[in-house]
Amino acid sequence: EDQVTQSPEALRLQEGESSSLNCSYTVSGLRGLFWYRQDPGKGPEFLFTLYSAGEEKEKERLKATLTKKESFLHITAPKPEDSATYLCAVRAPSGSARQLTFGSGTQLTVLP
Amino acid sequence: DGGITQSPKYLFRKEGQNVTLSCEQNLNHDAMYWYRQDPGQGLRLIYYSQIVNDFQKGDIAEGYSVSREKKESFPLTVTSAQKNPTAFYLCASSTTRLAGGTQYFGPGTRLTVL
């Protein structure tokens, strides 16, 4: 069974204090790892897709990296507006090729 | 603007009632999905559809029903058989091309059972 574990569950940072969120996964034949941002009471907003180990993608203060067992979302010099829950999901060949398995998320709070 | 709309934003249901949540997309996506989100848990797949007039059960389909009569629309009915329906419901859509497949989400519907 595909599993996705995100850590920590919650993270509080001071503005400008860089850190990383972790997403570890156990799947057979990864077909994509997805990062989303979710604000309270809203739908998830797509951030990145990573397909193979060693791949990296960046967007503003966010950088996502992928290894064979985990992905990291690095946040550089965060601002209060980066506060949100960050969700990780994987797609694997098992079951429908279209299904995603989600982690439970990391709730990030950036204090001014 | 292309996107996914869900209505209503908030929905209140009395026990024993069926309610229908609306999901519409104008992204020309073939695939559509319904997820349920509970506090502290990841999104769980209820139903998905890859083509009009066809849909499959996800991990937690019991107590729910769907239809896919149009490419743009994928309504979800929460029936009285669903024992604990209070949750945040999210609709998503994606292309079915192998090179794509990223799921994009709507704004969600919060359902509360009174």
gemmi code that builds the backbone of each chain (N, CA, C; Angstrom):
import gemmi

chains = {
    "A": [
        ("GLU", (0.847, -1.188, 0.000), (0.000, 0.000, 0.000), (0.893, 1.252, 0.000)),
        ("ASP", (0.549, 2.192, -0.868), (1.312, 3.437, -0.938), (1.106, 4.253, 0.323)),
        ("GLN", (2.200, 4.785, 0.863), (2.104, 5.605, 2.075), (2.903, 6.890, 1.906)),
        ("VAL", (2.361, 7.963, 2.471), (3.021, 9.257, 2.440), (2.988, 9.827, 3.855)),
        ("THR", (4.157, 10.184, 4.384), (4.264, 10.725, 5.738), (4.941, 12.073, 5.680)),
        ("GLN", (4.281, 13.076, 6.246), (4.856, 14.413, 6.263), (5.277, 14.785, 7.680)),
        ("SER", (6.412, 15.479, 7.754), (6.887, 15.937, 9.054), (7.584, 17.285, 8.902)),
        ("PRO", (7.547, 18.121, 9.964), (6.737, 17.918, 11.160), (5.256, 18.170, 10.867)),
        ("GLU", (4.397, 17.862, 11.822), (2.966, 18.154, 11.649), (2.730, 19.654, 11.651)),
        ("ALA", (3.476, 20.360, 12.489), (3.340, 21.816, 12.577), (4.719, 22.418, 12.768)),
        ("LEU", (4.902, 23.621, 12.219), (6.197, 24.293, 12.284), (5.958, 25.785, 12.422)),
        ("ARG", (6.583, 26.373, 13.422), (6.491, 27.814, 13.624), (7.871, 28.419, 13.383)),
        ("LEU", (7.947, 29.405, 12.520), (9.194, 30.068, 12.179), (9.063, 31.561, 12.377)),
        ("GLN", (10.177, 32.190, 12.677), (10.214, 33.640, 12.654), (10.424, 34.083, 11.203)),
        ("GLU", (9.914, 35.225, 10.874), (10.123, 35.768, 9.537), (11.617, 35.789, 9.222)),
        ("GLY", (11.996, 35.245, 8.073), (13.387, 35.201, 7.677), (14.147, 33.953, 8.107)),
        ("GLU", (13.515, 33.117, 8.931), (14.169, 31.898, 9.428), (13.903, 30.753, 8.464)),
        ("SER", (14.878, 30.362, 7.703), (14.725, 29.312, 6.691), (14.582, 27.933, 7.339)),
        ("SER", (13.874, 27.045, 6.662), (13.687, 25.688, 7.172), (13.228, 24.772, 6.047)),
        ("SER", (12.998, 23.502, 6.374), (12.569, 22.520, 5.378), (11.446, 21.665, 5.918)),
        ("LEU", (10.533, 21.304, 5.024), (9.464, 20.363, 5.329), (9.788, 19.046, 4.635)),
        ("ASN", (9.433, 17.943, 5.287), (9.782, 16.631, 4.759), (8.552, 15.850, 4.326)),
        ("CYS", (8.698, 15.115, 3.235), (7.650, 14.206, 2.755), (8.341, 12.885, 2.411)),
        ("SER", (8.122, 11.861, 3.212), (8.706, 10.555, 2.914), (7.618, 9.645, 2.361)),
        ("TYR", (7.975, 8.788, 1.444), (6.965, 7.985, 0.765), (7.465, 6.558, 0.541)),
        ("THR", (6.506, 5.647, 0.474), (6.802, 4.270, 0.095), (5.818, 3.912, -1.008)),
        ("VAL", (6.314, 3.900, -2.226), (5.508, 3.517, -3.381), (6.361, 2.672, -4.299)),
        ("SER", (5.722, 1.882, -5.094), (6.414, 1.089, -6.105), (6.271, 1.794, -7.443)),
        ("GLY", (7.381, 2.327, -7.930), (7.323, 2.978, -9.234), (6.658, 4.334, -9.197)),
        ("LEU", (7.327, 5.291, -8.592), (6.762, 6.634, -8.465), (6.481, 7.224, -9.840)),
        ("ARG", (5.282, 7.756, -10.012), (4.911, 8.420, -11.253), (4.679, 9.916, -11.043)),
        ("GLY", (5.252, 10.447, -10.000), (5.122, 11.874, -9.759), (4.895, 12.160, -8.292)),
        ("LEU", (5.554, 13.194, -7.782), (5.351, 13.669, -6.414), (4.917, 15.118, -6.524)),
        ("PHE", (3.838, 15.448, -5.837), (3.190, 16.753, -5.987), (3.218, 17.495, -4.663)),
        ("TRP", (3.472, 18.799, -4.714), (3.348, 19.666, -3.560), (2.228, 20.679, -3.815)),
        ("TYR", (1.417, 20.841, -2.772), (0.331, 21.810, -2.817), (0.414, 22.697, -1.585)),
        ("ARG", (-0.122, 23.896, -1.705), (-0.296, 24.805, -0.576), (-1.790, 24.959, -0.340)),
        ("GLN", (-2.208, 24.901, 0.942), (-3.625, 25.063, 1.250), (-3.799, 26.095, 2.347)),
        ("ASP", (-4.542, 27.137, 2.051), (-4.904, 28.143, 3.044), (-6.180, 27.697, 3.756)),
        ("PRO", (-6.401, 28.159, 4.988), (-7.577, 27.711, 5.760), (-8.890, 27.952, 5.019)),
        ("GLY", (-9.704, 26.914, 4.929), (-11.007, 27.037, 4.305), (-10.992, 27.118, 2.796)),
        ("LYS", (-9.847, 26.827, 2.174), (-9.739, 26.912, 0.713), (-9.227, 25.604, 0.131)),
        ("GLY", (-9.350, 25.479, -1.182), (-8.831, 24.299, -1.843), (-7.333, 24.364, -2.012)),
        ("PRO", (-6.670, 23.223, -2.131), (-5.216, 23.206, -2.338), (-4.826, 23.885, -3.639)),
        ("GLU", (-3.699, 24.601, -3.570), (-3.149, 25.284, -4.741), (-1.890, 24.558, -5.172)),
        ("PHE", (-1.831, 24.178, -6.444), (-0.695, 23.420, -6.954), (0.583, 24.247, -6.918)),
        ("LEU", (1.682, 23.607, -6.446), (2.989, 24.259, -6.429), (3.963, 23.607, -7.408)),
        ("PHE", (4.249, 22.313, -7.195), (5.296, 21.642, -7.966), (4.920, 20.199, -8.262)),
        ("THR", (5.491, 19.679, -9.351), (5.523, 18.251, -9.617), (6.977, 17.835, -9.831)),
        ("LEU", (7.397, 16.753, -9.192), (8.731, 16.193, -9.363), (8.563, 14.758, -9.832)),
        ("TYR", (9.409, 14.329, -10.775), (9.229, 13.000, -11.348), (10.372, 12.031, -11.066)),
        ("SER", (11.604, 12.553, -10.896), (12.719, 11.625, -10.744), (13.696, 12.144, -9.702)),
        ("ALA", (14.410, 11.206, -9.063), (15.380, 11.544, -8.031), (16.417, 12.507, -8.579)),
        ("GLY", (16.721, 13.516, -7.785), (17.669, 14.532, -8.209), (17.012, 15.768, -8.803)),
        ("GLU", (15.750, 15.662, -9.109), (15.048, 16.797, -9.717), (14.786, 17.871, -8.665)),
        ("GLU", (14.882, 19.136, -9.073), (14.615, 20.269, -8.206), (13.757, 21.274, -8.961)),
        ("LYS", (12.863, 21.946, -8.222), (12.067, 23.020, -8.821), (11.956, 24.153, -7.819)),
        ("GLU", (11.913, 25.381, -8.330), (11.873, 26.555, -7.465), (10.754, 27.495, -7.875)),
        ("LYS", (10.215, 28.166, -6.852), (9.215, 29.192, -7.095), (9.298, 30.177, -5.953)),
        ("GLU", (9.760, 31.370, -6.256), (9.945, 32.413, -5.252), (10.795, 31.881, -4.091)),
        ("ARG", (10.252, 31.825, -2.891), (11.040, 31.398, -1.735), (10.998, 29.888, -1.513)),
        ("LEU", (10.344, 29.168, -2.371), (10.172, 27.725, -2.224), (11.044, 26.955, -3.203)),
        ("LYS", (11.615, 25.863, -2.698), (12.391, 24.962, -3.548), (12.077, 23.534, -3.144)),
        ("ALA", (11.667, 22.728, -4.118), (11.331, 21.334, -3.855), (12.402, 20.435, -4.448)),
        ("THR", (12.797, 19.420, -3.672), (13.778, 18.458, -4.133), (13.238, 17.054, -3.925)),
        ("LEU", (13.816, 16.092, -4.671), (13.308, 14.719, -4.621), (14.463, 13.727, -4.581)),
        ("THR", (14.367, 12.751, -3.654), (15.266, 11.611, -3.638), (14.417, 10.363, -3.866)),
        ("LYS", (15.024, 9.196, -3.758), (14.278, 7.964, -4.017), (13.299, 7.630, -2.901)),
        ("LYS", (13.450, 8.276, -1.738), (12.567, 7.929, -0.618), (11.851, 9.133, -0.023)),
        ("GLU", (12.252, 10.347, -0.387), (11.625, 11.502, 0.235), (11.772, 12.744, -0.620)),
        ("SER", (10.956, 13.728, -0.257), (11.045, 15.031, -0.897), (11.125, 16.080, 0.205)),
        ("PHE", (11.820, 17.154, -0.096), (11.907, 18.268, 0.833), (11.358, 19.521, 0.153)),
        ("LEU", (10.652, 20.303, 0.956), (10.230, 21.623, 0.511), (11.004, 22.630, 1.363)),
        ("HIS", (11.978, 23.285, 0.733), (12.816, 24.235, 1.437), (12.182, 25.629, 1.326)),
        ("ILE", (12.112, 26.311, 2.446), (11.541, 27.659, 2.460), (12.653, 28.610, 2.914)),
        ("THR", (13.031, 29.497, 2.026), (14.136, 30.419, 2.290), (13.591, 31.790, 2.678)),
        ("ALA", (14.044, 32.291, 3.816), (13.637, 33.616, 4.303), (12.121, 33.792, 4.222)),
        ("PRO", (11.369, 32.945, 4.914), (9.910, 33.003, 4.783), (9.316, 34.305, 5.295)),
        ("LYS", (8.141, 34.620, 4.741), (7.371, 35.777, 5.157), (6.044, 35.297, 5.744)),
        ("PRO", (5.377, 36.142, 6.523), (4.082, 35.726, 7.116), (3.085, 35.195, 6.084)),
        ("GLU", (3.129, 35.719, 4.869), (2.181, 35.252, 3.849), (2.477, 33.834, 3.361)),
        ("ASP", (3.587, 33.267, 3.784), (3.877, 31.870, 3.466), (3.179, 30.920, 4.433)),
        ("SER", (2.549, 31.461, 5.462), (1.817, 30.628, 6.418), (0.675, 29.909, 5.712)),
        ("ALA", (0.645, 28.589, 5.852), (-0.357, 27.752, 5.190), (-0.069, 26.313, 5.575)),
        ("THR", (-0.928, 25.404, 5.136), (-0.643, 23.975, 5.246), (-0.090, 23.509, 3.911)),
        ("TYR", (1.022, 22.799, 3.954), (1.658, 22.300, 2.740), (1.419, 20.794, 2.652)),
        ("LEU", (0.825, 20.390, 1.535), (0.455, 18.999, 1.304), (1.362, 18.363, 0.265)),
        ("CYS", (1.696, 17.122, 0.508), (2.493, 16.326, -0.413), (1.631, 15.161, -0.891)),
        ("ALA", (1.770, 14.780, -2.152), (1.003, 13.649, -2.688), (1.862, 12.899, -3.690)),
        ("VAL", (1.618, 11.597, -3.816), (2.360, 10.790, -4.785), (1.385, 10.057, -5.692)),
        ("ARG", (1.840, 9.793, -6.897), (1.077, 8.996, -7.844), (1.942, 7.809, -8.242)),
        ("ALA", (1.377, 6.638, -8.163), (2.108, 5.405, -8.462), (1.297, 4.555, -9.422)),
        ("PRO", (1.917, 3.595, -10.060), (1.192, 2.756, -11.007), (0.127, 1.890, -10.367)),
        ("SER", (0.290, 1.561, -9.078), (-0.699, 0.687, -8.439), (-2.046, 1.374, -8.410)),
        ("GLY", (-3.089, 0.652, -8.692), (-4.407, 1.274, -8.779), (-4.493, 2.122, -10.021)),
        ("SER", (-5.339, 3.071, -10.029), (-5.481, 3.938, -11.186), (-4.265, 4.831, -11.333)),
        ("ALA", (-3.825, 5.025, -12.554), (-2.702, 5.923, -12.800), (-3.070, 7.358, -12.491)),
        ("ARG", (-4.344, 7.592, -12.265), (-4.764, 8.955, -12.053), (-4.924, 9.327, -10.591)),
        ("GLN", (-4.788, 8.343, -9.687), (-5.038, 8.609, -8.283), (-3.811, 9.122, -7.562)),
        ("LEU", (-4.045, 9.972, -6.606), (-2.994, 10.483, -5.748), (-3.207, 9.985, -4.323)),
        ("THR", (-2.100, 9.735, -3.616), (-2.129, 9.438, -2.189), (-1.525, 10.634, -1.473)),
        ("PHE", (-2.289, 11.220, -0.566), (-1.868, 12.439, 0.119), (-1.333, 12.159, 1.504)),
        ("GLY", (-0.356, 12.969, 1.927), (0.041, 13.017, 3.310), (-0.924, 13.918, 4.074)),
        ("SER", (-0.756, 13.970, 5.388), (-1.681, 14.749, 6.212), (-1.282, 16.216, 6.334)),
        ("GLY", (-0.125, 16.574, 5.771), (0.232, 17.981, 5.690), (1.112, 18.482, 6.813)),
        ("THR", (1.802, 19.585, 6.538), (2.560, 20.326, 7.550), (1.963, 21.727, 7.633)),
        ("GLN", (1.536, 22.102, 8.825), (0.968, 23.432, 9.031), (2.097, 24.386, 9.399)),
        ("LEU", (2.371, 25.315, 8.501), (3.460, 26.272, 8.698), (2.917, 27.622, 9.149)),
        ("THR", (3.493, 28.142, 10.223), (3.152, 29.486, 10.700), (4.428, 30.310, 10.712)),
        ("VAL", (4.416, 31.436, 10.021), (5.560, 32.347, 9.995), (5.182, 33.605, 10.762)),
        ("LEU", (5.903, 33.860, 11.818), (5.596, 34.981, 12.702), (6.375, 36.224, 12.276)),
        ("PRO", (5.726, 37.396, 12.311), (6.414, 38.630, 11.899), (7.439, 39.070, 12.927)),
    ],
    "B": [
        ("ASP", (-11.989, 33.348, -17.183), (-10.898, 32.628, -16.537), (-11.247, 31.155, -16.379)),
        ("GLY", (-10.262, 30.269, -16.687), (-10.506, 28.847, -16.503), (-10.369, 28.472, -15.052)),
        ("GLY", (-11.191, 27.504, -14.631), (-11.083, 27.076, -13.256), (-12.150, 26.092, -12.873)),
        ("ILE", (-12.189, 25.800, -11.586), (-13.156, 24.857, -11.017), (-14.000, 25.603, -10.004)),
        ("THR", (-15.294, 25.452, -10.112), (-16.184, 26.077, -9.145), (-16.938, 25.003, -8.382)),
        ("GLN", (-17.158, 25.262, -7.105), (-17.938, 24.374, -6.260), (-19.012, 25.201, -5.563)),
        ("SER", (-20.175, 24.613, -5.444), (-21.245, 25.294, -4.718), (-22.106, 24.280, -4.003)),
        ("PRO", (-22.700, 24.694, -2.860), (-22.444, 25.966, -2.189), (-21.124, 25.936, -1.432)),
        ("LYS", (-20.738, 27.043, -0.851), (-19.504, 27.088, -0.060), (-19.743, 26.431, 1.294)),
        ("TYR", (-20.937, 26.674, 1.863), (-21.327, 26.057, 3.124), (-22.670, 25.354, 2.927)),
        ("LEU", (-22.821, 24.202, 3.548), (-24.056, 23.429, 3.415), (-24.372, 22.776, 4.751)),
        ("PHE", (-25.621, 22.897, 5.137), (-26.062, 22.306, 6.387), (-27.113, 21.248, 6.079)),
        ("ARG", (-26.970, 20.111, 6.692), (-27.873, 18.986, 6.410), (-28.438, 18.442, 7.705)),
        ("LYS", (-29.712, 18.134, 7.660), (-30.314, 17.444, 8.789), (-30.077, 15.954, 8.624)),
        ("GLU", (-30.038, 15.261, 9.710), (-29.845, 13.816, 9.636), (-30.980, 13.186, 8.827)),
        ("GLY", (-30.627, 12.235, 7.968), (-31.628, 11.569, 7.157), (-31.858, 12.192, 5.800)),
        ("GLN", (-31.241, 13.344, 5.560), (-31.401, 14.016, 4.276), (-30.280, 13.672, 3.315)),
        ("ASN", (-30.614, 13.632, 2.038), (-29.590, 13.582, 0.992), (-29.287, 15.007, 0.556)),
        ("VAL", (-28.030, 15.288, 0.268), (-27.659, 16.601, -0.261), (-26.717, 16.406, -1.435)),
        ("THR", (-26.761, 17.358, -2.374), (-25.916, 17.279, -3.563), (-24.984, 18.469, -3.620)),
        ("LEU", (-23.697, 18.184, -3.809), (-22.669, 19.197, -3.946), (-22.328, 19.333, -5.428)),
        ("SER", (-22.226, 20.581, -5.865), (-21.973, 20.844, -7.270), (-20.493, 21.065, -7.530)),
        ("CYS", (-20.010, 20.580, -8.686), (-18.643, 20.834, -9.148), (-18.679, 21.025, -10.659)),
        ("GLU", (-18.176, 22.177, -11.100), (-18.123, 22.497, -12.526), (-16.713, 22.955, -12.893)),
        ("GLN", (-16.222, 22.518, -14.063), (-14.907, 22.972, -14.517), (-14.980, 23.397, -15.986)),
        ("ASN", (-14.218, 24.429, -16.317), (-14.144, 24.896, -17.707), (-12.708, 24.816, -18.218)),
        ("LEU", (-11.962, 23.842, -17.697), (-10.572, 23.641, -18.098), (-10.454, 22.625, -19.240)),
        ("ASN", (-11.570, 22.087, -19.679), (-11.600, 21.047, -20.709), (-10.858, 19.779, -20.252)),
        ("HIS", (-10.886, 19.519, -18.949), (-10.248, 18.327, -18.414), (-11.174, 17.123, -18.540)),
        ("ASP", (-10.583, 15.967, -18.857), (-11.380, 14.752, -18.958), (-11.688, 14.139, -17.597)),
        ("ALA", (-10.723, 14.201, -16.671), (-10.861, 13.510, -15.388), (-11.318, 14.459, -14.291)),
        ("MET", (-12.194, 13.949, -13.427), (-12.657, 14.718, -12.276), (-12.698, 13.818, -11.052)),
        ("TYR", (-12.563, 14.441, -9.877), (-12.395, 13.701, -8.636), (-13.158, 14.383, -7.505)),
        ("TRP", (-13.550, 13.567, -6.523), (-14.073, 14.096, -5.270), (-13.245, 13.546, -4.117)),
        ("TYR", (-12.837, 14.479, -3.219), (-12.091, 14.120, -2.030), (-12.840, 14.610, -0.797)),
        ("ARG", (-12.554, 13.949, 0.297), (-13.041, 14.393, 1.592), (-11.821, 14.727, 2.444)),
        ("GLN", (-11.894, 15.853, 3.187), (-10.804, 16.260, 4.061), (-11.335, 16.447, 5.474)),
        ("ASP", (-10.732, 15.728, 6.413), (-11.056, 15.857, 7.827), (-9.843, 16.421, 8.555)),
        ("PRO", (-10.053, 17.117, 9.674), (-8.926, 17.727, 10.395), (-7.854, 16.701, 10.727)),
        ("GLY", (-6.592, 17.055, 10.445), (-5.468, 16.193, 10.787), (-5.286, 14.984, 9.884)),
        ("GLN", (-6.105, 14.892, 8.843), (-5.984, 13.757, 7.925), (-5.711, 14.254, 6.519)),
        ("GLY", (-5.103, 13.390, 5.733), (-4.898, 13.721, 4.336), (-6.200, 13.641, 3.561)),
        ("LEU", (-6.172, 14.103, 2.328), (-7.346, 14.009, 1.471), (-7.609, 12.548, 1.137)),
        ("ARG", (-8.868, 12.154, 1.207), (-9.242, 10.777, 0.883), (-10.189, 10.789, -0.315)),
        ("LEU", (-9.913, 9.905, -1.264), (-10.639, 9.880, -2.527), (-11.983, 9.185, -2.366)),
        ("ILE", (-13.049, 9.858, -2.807), (-14.395, 9.303, -2.712), (-14.771, 8.618, -4.034)),
        ("TYR", (-14.760, 9.367, -5.112), (-15.068, 8.868, -6.453), (-14.206, 9.608, -7.460)),
        ("TYR", (-13.991, 8.992, -8.608), (-13.343, 9.685, -9.697), (-13.927, 9.228, -11.020)),
        ("SER", (-13.757, 10.085, -12.029), (-14.294, 9.813, -13.358), (-13.263, 10.235, -14.385)),
        ("GLN", (-12.960, 9.359, -15.310), (-11.970, 9.689, -16.330), (-12.615, 10.055, -17.661)),
        ("ILE", (-13.932, 9.805, -17.763), (-14.614, 10.100, -19.009), (-16.106, 10.222, -18.719)),
        ("VAL", (-16.798, 10.919, -19.575), (-18.240, 11.094, -19.403), (-18.926, 9.727, -19.362)),
        ("ASN", (-19.912, 9.633, -18.480), (-20.733, 8.436, -18.308), (-19.969, 7.252, -17.722)),
        ("ASP", (-18.839, 7.532, -17.086), (-18.076, 6.469, -16.426), (-17.442, 7.013, -15.175)),
        ("PHE", (-17.487, 6.260, -14.068), (-16.853, 6.683, -12.834), (-16.521, 5.440, -12.013)),
        ("GLN", (-15.562, 5.605, -11.097), (-15.108, 4.504, -10.259), (-15.100, 4.922, -8.801)),
        ("LYS", (-15.279, 3.952, -7.921), (-15.217, 4.215, -6.490), (-13.778, 4.446, -6.064)),
        ("GLY", (-13.619, 5.362, -5.128), (-12.336, 5.564, -4.492), (-12.254, 4.766, -3.205)),
        ("ASP", (-11.502, 5.299, -2.250), (-11.249, 4.565, -1.009), (-12.411, 4.604, -0.018)),
        ("ILE", (-13.265, 5.632, -0.124), (-14.319, 5.805, 0.879), (-15.655, 6.121, 0.214)),
        ("ALA", (-16.087, 5.319, -0.746), (-17.279, 5.607, -1.542), (-18.595, 5.314, -0.824)),
        ("GLU", (-18.570, 4.539, 0.252), (-19.818, 4.144, 0.898), (-20.583, 5.359, 1.416)),
        ("GLY", (-21.872, 5.442, 1.050), (-22.701, 6.557, 1.487), (-22.680, 7.740, 0.543)),
        ("TYR", (-21.978, 7.619, -0.567), (-21.885, 8.688, -1.569), (-22.305, 8.156, -2.936)),
        ("SER", (-22.764, 9.051, -3.809), (-23.030, 8.686, -5.192), (-22.668, 9.858, -6.087)),
        ("VAL", (-22.351, 9.562, -7.353), (-21.964, 10.589, -8.313), (-22.621, 10.296, -9.659)),
        ("SER", (-22.538, 11.276, -10.540), (-22.926, 11.100, -11.929), (-21.965, 11.917, -12.786)),
        ("ARG", (-21.825, 11.538, -14.043), (-20.977, 12.305, -14.955), (-21.660, 12.307, -16.320)),
        ("GLU", (-22.666, 13.142, -16.434), (-23.439, 13.242, -17.672), (-22.839, 14.236, -18.651)),
        ("LYS", (-22.052, 15.182, -18.131), (-21.382, 16.165, -18.975), (-19.913, 16.233, -18.590)),
        ("LYS", (-19.080, 16.581, -19.534), (-17.652, 16.659, -19.278), (-17.350, 17.696, -18.200)),
        ("GLU", (-18.137, 18.777, -18.169), (-17.847, 19.891, -17.282), (-18.320, 19.681, -15.851)),
        ("SER", (-19.185, 18.701, -15.614), (-19.884, 18.619, -14.348), (-19.735, 17.257, -13.690)),
        ("PHE", (-19.564, 17.260, -12.354), (-19.380, 16.003, -11.618), (-19.997, 16.180, -10.224)),
        ("PRO", (-21.312, 16.164, -10.118), (-21.958, 16.377, -8.824), (-21.821, 15.177, -7.884)),
        ("LEU", (-21.730, 15.465, -6.604), (-21.604, 14.453, -5.556), (-22.834, 14.521, -4.655)),
        ("THR", (-23.480, 13.371, -4.445), (-24.600, 13.303, -3.522), (-24.152, 12.582, -2.261)),
        ("VAL", (-24.364, 13.242, -1.138), (-24.084, 12.639, 0.162), (-25.412, 12.083, 0.663)),
        ("THR", (-25.515, 10.781, 0.763), (-26.791, 10.170, 1.120), (-26.917, 10.003, 2.630)),
        ("SER", (-28.110, 9.660, 3.056), (-28.359, 9.448, 4.482), (-27.609, 8.225, 5.003)),
        ("ALA", (-27.088, 7.396, 4.104), (-26.328, 6.212, 4.519), (-24.921, 6.571, 4.986)),
        ("GLN", (-24.464, 7.790, 4.692), (-23.131, 8.226, 5.135), (-23.243, 8.590, 6.606)),
        ("LYS", (-22.552, 7.859, 7.452), (-22.744, 7.986, 8.900), (-22.129, 9.243, 9.490)),
        ("ASN", (-21.052, 9.705, 8.925), (-20.366, 10.870, 9.496), (-20.000, 11.833, 8.373)),
        ("PRO", (-20.970, 12.537, 7.805), (-20.708, 13.332, 6.612), (-20.097, 14.705, 6.859)),
        ("THR", (-20.040, 15.141, 8.105), (-19.486, 16.469, 8.372), (-18.013, 16.489, 7.982)),
        ("ALA", (-17.650, 17.319, 7.012), (-16.284, 17.364, 6.493), (-16.183, 18.485, 5.465)),
        ("PHE", (-14.977, 18.674, 4.971), (-14.691, 19.625, 3.888), (-14.533, 18.797, 2.614)),
        ("TYR", (-15.343, 19.108, 1.589), (-15.345, 18.320, 0.359), (-14.677, 19.109, -0.760)),
        ("LEU", (-13.745, 18.443, -1.422), (-12.961, 19.082, -2.482), (-13.145, 18.344, -3.800)),
        ("CYS", (-13.375, 19.117, -4.841), (-13.470, 18.584, -6.196), (-12.189, 18.958, -6.930)),
        ("ALA", (-11.716, 18.085, -7.790), (-10.509, 18.360, -8.565), (-10.703, 17.857, -9.986)),
        ("SER", (-9.859, 18.352, -10.886), (-9.886, 17.857, -12.255), (-8.470, 17.785, -12.795)),
        ("SER", (-8.287, 16.988, -13.839), (-6.972, 16.872, -14.470), (-7.145, 16.379, -15.899)),
        ("THR", (-6.087, 16.572, -16.687), (-6.060, 15.959, -18.004), (-5.765, 14.481, -17.817)),
        ("THR", (-5.946, 13.709, -18.826), (-5.597, 12.296, -18.739), (-4.404, 11.972, -19.644)),
        ("ARG", (-3.778, 13.034, -20.204), (-2.597, 12.780, -21.025), (-1.459, 12.314, -20.122)),
        ("LEU", (-0.648, 11.401, -20.594), (0.423, 10.834, -19.782), (1.399, 11.894, -19.310)),
        ("ALA", (1.636, 12.889, -20.111), (2.604, 13.915, -19.744), (2.056, 14.886, -18.714)),
        ("GLY", (0.759, 14.890, -18.526), (0.161, 15.846, -17.575), (-0.372, 15.127, -16.376)),
        ("GLY", (-1.619, 15.408, -16.023), (-2.224, 14.673, -14.938), (-2.185, 15.388, -13.611)),
        ("THR", (-1.643, 16.595, -13.549), (-1.693, 17.355, -12.301), (-3.141, 17.662, -11.972)),
        ("GLN", (-3.527, 17.416, -10.738), (-4.892, 17.695, -10.306), (-4.993, 19.115, -9.777)),
        ("TYR", (-5.996, 19.823, -10.249), (-6.274, 21.178, -9.809), (-7.585, 21.165, -9.032)),
        ("PHE", (-7.606, 21.917, -7.931), (-8.718, 21.818, -6.995), (-9.634, 23.033, -7.050)),
        ("GLY", (-10.888, 22.780, -6.700), (-11.843, 23.845, -6.496), (-11.727, 24.401, -5.088)),
        ("PRO", (-12.583, 25.390, -4.752), (-12.482, 26.061, -3.451), (-13.073, 25.273, -2.288)),
        ("GLY", (-13.824, 24.206, -2.564), (-14.344, 23.367, -1.500), (-15.738, 23.720, -1.040)),
        ("THR", (-16.415, 22.732, -0.453), (-17.716, 22.895, 0.200), (-17.612, 22.309, 1.596)),
        ("ARG", (-17.989, 23.120, 2.579), (-17.981, 22.609, 3.964), (-19.394, 22.153, 4.313)),
        ("LEU", (-19.519, 20.864, 4.579), (-20.809, 20.271, 4.923), (-20.872, 20.011, 6.422)),
        ("THR", (-21.948, 20.466, 7.017), (-22.161, 20.246, 8.449), (-23.512, 19.571, 8.666)),
        ("VAL", (-23.515, 18.510, 9.437), (-24.763, 17.833, 9.778), (-25.269, 18.362, 11.111)),
        ("LEU", (-26.523, 18.809, 11.093), (-27.102, 19.409, 12.301), (-27.754, 18.346, 13.176)),
    ],
}
model = gemmi.Model(1)
for chain_id, residues in chains.items():
    chain = gemmi.Chain(chain_id)
    for i, (resn, *xyz) in enumerate(residues, 1):
        res = gemmi.Residue()
        res.name, res.seqid = resn, gemmi.SeqId(i, " ")
        for name, pos in zip(("N", "CA", "C"), xyz):
            atom = gemmi.Atom()
            atom.name, atom.element = name, gemmi.Element(name[0])
            atom.pos, atom.b_iso = gemmi.Position(*pos), 0.0
            res.add_atom(atom)
        chain.add_residue(res)
    model.add_chain(chain)
structure = gemmi.Structure()
structure.add_model(model)
structure.setup_entities()
